[in-house]
């Protein structure tokens, strides 16, 4: 990525200001704008997050917001109620209060002398969610949205549940917010109130995983904030962006298909990151694309941002399996509209451990699978946050515990774009069960690279709102969509479908071991086949990745990331340790040291499904001179065949003195999971 420091407009920064809401609560804001904005008002771009603008997102914000300001926008970063330096307590995601506050913030922006009354919202992850959610409320000043790595459906495609299965990331994400919410505001901004505000947060924010586990099916809790409930509510233009290594790429397809406003979609090879800092690469000039989008919809400039295809995606080439890629080889391809009439479904039968053409009759043979809990140890994260090293490893280490179907070596290259679907004719020996399905690219040296995967809680086969137990021994037909993808398979490679009855710890395992019978010949694979087009070579390239200059920092302790799979053969205990240590860094301009260390541990014993256990640990710290804050948290989630058990503890220190300590212990019934 190249940094630039000279822009069309000189930039003025307001490091801190207050936005006072109608109930008297003050939200903390940081604003970058053209120097002459108060005499020549400009549109505003809002990023509205709980991730602490002054410290934990300060480095990223410095790359993005001055760039927009330098191109003629007031770029505004606001800490949500209960986060960062703002007043209040934050108790959950996407609450009505958060969205109502967001509307007030937009109204406040339109009334500022430096704003011309037009506002856009941009954000990644949480900010991508609430950009869509607030757009659906139609505040008058909001004229366009850029949503990155977000979803239209909080139950189907978010960090909590997938296919009705409880995700391991549900626990790790709850712990991440546990850590954010345990930190105080900065005394330099809020004065002596900081300690009172801090203790209020420590006491009031709570353990969010308790709430999420009380809603194990798709109910009104998840419908709130899911814009798929009424796509027509959004009446402003939307740009939707994600990456194949991200957990949220499916939403881009649905937004393009269902919105009825001007819209664009980009899906690159990236993980959960902005595309100009995207890993795996190649990164692109996302900020230039965003400026062109804002120019069109906030300034009314008739540029060419809408002249190209509706959807551009990175068609990934075949690569050997590894847990980290610096870049993914491939090429950009485009579709004028989505769904595309040029993508044709091609159906294959699942024969006896083979993938065969649909026209070739395959005998119906019952094949059984009861997977060990070890299937999933090499699955990587549901969503690649760090991309180092949280991607799936060689799938041969997983396939031994799965039912595997291989195609013959391909006579010709094959390319797919969209949603792969597997339809299974099956029966179960238990009333509750799940199925995990992986599609892999198998090279001529037998190395297997996972291309995409899908999960289905079989009690959710007829919908996520009303689970229905299986009748043991009865045959059912289920449809399992896998995550959307764009992938090129070379000539001579094989396709592999692998089916397992567990996928721990990416998804929580069923209450007891389950044996499924899959009826080959009656089950099939449907691929979204896209023929290569010469027109793809003529697509205009994305500009190079640019940003504003980085924030000046000093490294105190280096970062460390690792994934460790530990097999204790004497005790038959397996453990996955996920280490995410961001080290310690000083933000030079405000002389503040920030510390962020986290570890996750997922374990099981033998074939004991009641031994599944997840543990998360975090340590967060802030230090300036004699002012030193540290918070330490631990959450443990375990289970029986009938209940989930969650224990959490939080300790907060001011210097060497512990000023807060609390434990939580809750048991929650399993609801068809």
Rosetta blueprint (number, residue, H / E / L):
1 X L
2 X E
3 X E
4 X L
5 X L
6 X L
7 X L
8 X L
9 X L
10 X L
11 X E
12 X E
13 X E
14 X E
15 X E
16 X E
17 X E
18 X E
19 X E
20 X E
21 X L
22 X L
23 X L
24 X L
25 X L
26 X E
27 X E
28 X E
29 X E
30 X E
31 X E
32 X E
33 X E
34 X E
35 X L
36 X L
37 X L
38 X L
39 X L
40 X L
41 X L
42 X E
43 X E
44 X E
45 X E
46 X E
47 X E
48 X E
49 X E
50 X L
51 X L
52 X L
53 X L
54 X L
55 X L
56 X L
57 X L
58 X H
59 X H
60 X H
61 X H
62 X H
63 X H
64 X H
65 X H
66 X H
67 X H
68 X H
69 X H
70 X H
71 X L
72 X L
73 X L
74 X E
75 X E
76 X E
77 X E
78 X E
79 X E
80 X L
81 X L
82 X L
83 X L
84 X L
85 X L
86 X L
87 X L
88 X L
89 X L
90 X L
91 X L
92 X L
93 X L
94 X L
95 X L
96 X H
97 X H
98 X H
99 X H
100 X H
101 X H
102 X H
103 X H
104 X H
105 X H
106 X H
107 X H
108 X H
109 X H
110 X H
111 X L
112 X L
113 X L
114 X L
115 X E
116 X E
117 X E
118 X E
119 X E
120 X E
121 X E
122 X E
123 X E
124 X E
125 X L
126 X H
127 X H
128 X H
129 X H
130 X H
131 X H
132 X H
133 X H
134 X H
135 X H
136 X L
137 X L
138 X L
139 X L
140 X L
141 X L
142 X E
143 X E
144 X E
145 X E
146 X E
147 X E
148 X E
149 X L
150 X L
151 X L
152 X L
153 X L
154 X L
155 X L
156 X L
157 X E
158 X L
159 X L
160 X L
161 X E
162 X E
163 X L
164 X L
165 X E
166 X E
167 X E
168 X L
169 X H
170 X H
171 X H
172 X H
173 X H
174 X H
175 X H
176 X H
177 X H
178 X H
179 X H
180 X H
181 X H
182 X L
183 X L
184 X L
185 X L
186 X L
187 X H
188 X H
189 X H
190 X H
191 X H
192 X H
193 X H
194 X H
195 X H
196 X H
197 X H
198 X H
199 X H
200 X H
201 X H
202 X H
203 X H
204 X H
205 X L
206 X L
207 X L
208 X H
209 X H
210 X H
211 X H
212 X H
213 X H
214 X L
215 X L
216 X L
217 X L
218 X L
219 X L
220 X H
221 X H
222 X H
223 X H
224 X L
225 X L
226 X L
227 X H
228 X H
229 X H
230 X H
231 X H
232 X H
233 X H
234 X L
235 X L
236 X L
237 X E
238 X E
239 X E
240 X E
241 X E
242 X E
243 X E
244 X L
245 X L
246 X L
247 X L
248 X L
249 X H
250 X H
251 X H
252 X H
253 X H
254 X H
255 X H
256 X H
257 X H
258 X H
259 X L
260 X L
261 X L
262 X L
263 X E
264 X E
265 X E
266 X E
267 X E
268 X E
269 X L
270 X L
271 X L
272 X L
273 X L
274 X L
275 X H
276 X H
277 X H
278 X L
279 X L
280 X L
281 X E
282 X L
283 X L
284 X L
285 X L
286 X H
287 X H
288 X H
289 X H
290 X H
291 X H
292 X H
293 X H
294 X H
295 X H
296 X H
297 X H
298 X H
299 X L
300 X L
301 X L
302 X L
303 X L
304 X L
305 X L
306 X L
307 X L
308 X L
309 X L
310 X L
311 X E
312 X E
313 X E
314 X E
315 X E
316 X E
317 X L
318 X L
319 X L
320 X L
321 X L
322 X L
323 X L
324 X L
325 X L
326 X L
327 X E
328 X L
329 X L
330 X E
331 X E
332 X E
333 X E
334 X E
335 X E
336 X L
337 X L
338 X L
339 X L
340 X L
341 X L
342 X L
343 X E
344 X E
345 X E
346 X E
347 X E
348 X E
349 X E
350 X E
351 X L
352 X L
353 X L
354 X E
355 X E
356 X E
357 X E
358 X L
359 X L
360 X L
361 X L
362 X L
363 X L
364 X L
365 X E
366 X E
367 X E
368 X E
369 X E
370 X L
371 X L
372 X L
373 X L
374 X L
375 X L
376 X L
377 X L
378 X L
379 X L
380 X L
381 X L
382 X L
383 X L
384 X L
385 X L
386 X L
387 X L
388 X L
389 X L
390 X L
391 X L
392 X L
393 X L
394 X L
395 X L
396 X H
397 X H
398 X H
399 X H
400 X L
401 X L
402 X L
403 X E
404 X E
405 X E
406 X E
407 X E
408 X L
409 X L
410 X L
411 X L
412 X L
413 X L
414 X E
415 X E
416 X E
417 X E
418 X E
419 X L
420 X L
421 X E
422 X E
423 X E
424 X E
425 X E
426 X E
427 X E
428 X E
429 X L
430 X L
431 X L
432 X L
433 X L
434 X E
435 X E
436 X E
437 X E
438 X E
439 X E
440 X E
441 X E
442 X E
443 X L
444 X L
445 X L
446 X L
447 X L
448 X E
449 X E
450 X E
451 X E
452 X E
453 X E
454 X E
455 X E
456 X E
457 X E
458 X H
459 X H
460 X H
461 X L
462 X L
463 X L
464 X L
465 X L
466 X L
467 X L
468 X L
469 X L
470 X L
471 X L
472 X L
473 X L
474 X L
475 X L
476 X E
477 X E
478 X E
479 X E
480 X E
481 X E
482 X L
483 X L
484 X L
485 X E
486 X E
487 X E
488 X E
489 X E
490 X L
491 X L
492 X L
493 X L
494 X E
495 X E
496 X E
497 X E
498 X E
499 X E
500 X E
501 X L
502 X L
503 X L
504 X L
505 X L
506 X L
507 X E
508 X L
509 X L
510 X L
511 X L
512 X L
513 X L
514 X L
515 X L
516 X E
517 X E
518 X E
519 X E
520 X E
521 X L
522 X L
523 X L
524 X E
525 X E
526 X E
527 X E
528 X E
529 X E
530 X E
531 X L
532 X L
533 X L
534 X H
535 X H
536 X H
537 X H
538 X H
539 X L
540 X L
541 X L
542 X L
543 X L
544 X L
545 X L
546 X E
547 X E
548 X L
549 X L
550 X L
551 X L
552 X L
553 X E
554 X E
555 X E
556 X E
557 X E
558 X L
559 X L
560 X E
561 X E
562 X E
563 X E
564 X E
565 X E
566 X E
567 X E
568 X E
569 X L
570 X L
571 X L
572 X L
573 X E
574 X E
575 X E
576 X E
577 X E
578 X E
579 X E
580 X E
581 X E
582 X E
583 X E
584 X E
585 X E
586 X E
587 X E
588 X H
589 X H
590 X H
591 X L
592 X E
593 X E
594 X E
595 X E
596 X E
597 X E
598 X E
599 X E
600 X E
601 X E
602 X E
603 X E
604 X E
605 X E
606 X L
607 X L
608 X E
609 X E
610 X E
611 X E
612 X E
613 X E
614 X E
615 X E
616 X E
617 X E
618 X E
619 X E
620 X E
621 X E
622 X E
623 X E
624 X E
625 X L
626 X L
627 X E
628 X E
629 X E
630 X E
631 X E
632 X E
633 X E
634 X E
635 X E
636 X E
637 X E
638 X E
639 X E
640 X L
641 X L
642 X L
643 X E
644 X E
645 X E
646 X E
647 X E
648 X E
649 X E
650 X E
651 X E
652 X E
653 X E
654 X E
655 X L
656 X L
657 X E
658 X E
659 X E
660 X E
661 X E
662 X E
663 X E
664 X E
665 X E
666 X E
667 X E
668 X E
669 X E
670 X L
671 X L
672 X L
673 X L
